Amino acid sequence: MDALLAHQALAERVRWEISQALLTRDLSPGEVAERWGLSTSLVSHHVKCLVDAGLIRRRSSEHDARRSYLSLRSDDAQVVAMVSLGTPMMASPRRVAFVCTRNSARSKLAAACWRNISSIPAIDAGTSPARVPHPLAIATASRRGLVLDPDMHAVATTVRDEDLVIAVCDHAHEEMTPWPDRLHWSVPDPVGIAPVTPAAFVSACDNLQTRVDQLHRSIRAGS
């Protein structure tokens, strides 16, 4: 992070609000435009300022390469500390539902990370569930002392209206019908990276753990 550029970028109110929103979710430039009522050119300007300052990164969608998502550099403690100041807190949900496509890796790891730190119930589900969890997801969880739910769940029969829904993959986010204030985390699919390696699952779990920790802080502080 470039401290001077970061302060200059966040001095503009809309960029400050975009950064705060990215503490708990990823957003596409189109979603930013809709949420803040901005033109395409103005969104591009704000995004460039935030990227150049080292506050956010941009990643192509795994579902549609023409689409991209913006995420906060949550692995940088200075970025998180700077953006978190004065951030509105989230109301505590009755349950958190982590959703991906196959329900075999990311959603299960995310739910396991959540259950490890929060008393708020969590469920995982898939839009097209596989038959069993991926063995490398099980191994990754085991090494970290996390407990995966061995059962497979379908979104249609599992997710409730009152759940805080978090799509942890681009496919699920872009294929699912609209959901009130659904969160989205654009986490790379460890199964979709050839060859499939334990390192990809470790990276996905690290990514999810960082995001789960930040969401938990946002909810816990506001409860």
JOLIN-V982449 format. One record per helix or strand of 3 or more residues. SS is the DSSP state (a for helix, b for strand). FROM is the first residue (numbers start at 0). LEN is the number of residues. If there is no record, write none. Layout:
ss=(SS:SS)
from=(FROM:FROM)
len=(LEN:LEN)
//
This chain:
ss=(a:a:a:a:b:b:a:b:a:b:a:a:b:a:a)
from=(2:12:28:39:55:67:76:94:105:120:134:154:163:169:197)
len=(8:9:8:13:5:5:8:6:12:6:9:4:4:6:25)
//
